[in-house]
Amino acid sequence: MGGQRRPTRVQKWVARKPIGTGLSVAVSLTLFLPMVSREEEPDDPLFAVVFGLLMGLVFSLTAVAGRRRQRRLKRLGIWDGS
């Protein structure tokens, strides 16, 4: 995720809002997948919801890891938080 480098503007924004990031990914994927799926399959909407929620969870956890990385950089004095 960058190791000892300063976080980018996007990484700082995502780390401030991990739940919002996860929800936006989950909602967008849940709405997108039924549009590209086959119409014959009745389980496709359920798959879209489950897959969207799982991907939202993955993105949220990645954002939390970014937040922890930024705290570590501040603690080590590598980054001043600006």
N, C-alpha and C positions, 0 to 999 in steps of 0.2 A: 504494500500500500504506500510505499514511499520511503520507508525506513527513517533515515535521519533528515530527509528533505522537508522543507516547509510545505504545508498543505496549500493546495490551490484554492481559488475562490469558491469553486463548486464543492470541494471537499469540506470547506468550512461551513457552507450553507447546509449541506446534507447532514453533517455531524450535529448541527444545532437542532435539526428537525427529523430525527430518525423515524418516528411514528408516522409523520406526514409523508415522508419519502416512501415508506413501506405501503401505506394506504394508497398513495397515488399510483404506485406500480401495480398493486393488487387490483384496483378498480379498472385501470386502463387495460390490463391483460384480460380481466374477466369480461370486459365489454368487447375486446378485439377478437378473442378466440371464437366466440360463436359466429362472428361474421365470416370467418375463413374456414369454418368446419363444414362438414357434409350435413345436409338436411335430413338424411335418412336415419341418422343415429340419434336415438332418444337420450343417450347418456352424455352427449357432447356438452350440454349446458352444465351438468354436474361436474364434468371434467374441467370445464373452463373455470368454474368457481373454485374448485380445489386447487388447480394449478395456479390460479391467480393469487390465492391466499398463501400458498407455499412460496411463490416467488416474492410476494410482499414481505414475508417473514425473512427470507434470505437477504433482501435489500435492507430491511430494518436492522438485522444483526450486523451487516456490513457497515452500516452507518454508526452503530454503537461502537464497533471496533475502531472506526475512524475517530470517534470522540475520545476513546481511551488513548489512542495514539497521540492525539493533540494534547491531551493532559500530560502524557509522558514527555513530550517535547517541551512543554512549558516547565515541567519539573526539572528537566535536565538543563534548562537554560538555552536550548537550541533555538527556540522560537518564543517571541514575546507576546503572542496572542493577537497580533494586529493583522 
